[in-house]
Amino acid sequence: MTRRKRRYHYSMNVPLHKNYSLPAVYRHLKQRNLGVIHVKDKIENCKRRLVIGFKSSSHRDQYRQHLSEDYFHLFQIL
C-alpha cells in the first residue's frame, strides 16, 4: 500500500472547534502516543470536522477508549 492510501486507512471523523489549530491538535495527539499519522480538517454541513489517520486499528480503538468523540469540539487550552 502506498503512503497516501495508508494515511486514512484507519481514520476517524470527529467534530472540531473553530479556534483549534491543526498543529496544536497534532502535537497533543502525539504527546498521548496514539499512533497518529496525519491530521486534516474539512467543512461538512457548515461545521468544522477533524479527520485523524491512525497507524493501525488498535491505535484507533485506543483513541476511542481514552478520548471522547467531542474532545476537540469543546474549546480548552491544549
Secondary structure, DSSP 4 states (H G I P E B T S, - for coil): --HHHHHTTEEEEEE--TT--HHHHHHHHHHTT--EEEEEEEEETTEEEEEEEESSHHHHHHHHHHS-TTTTTS----
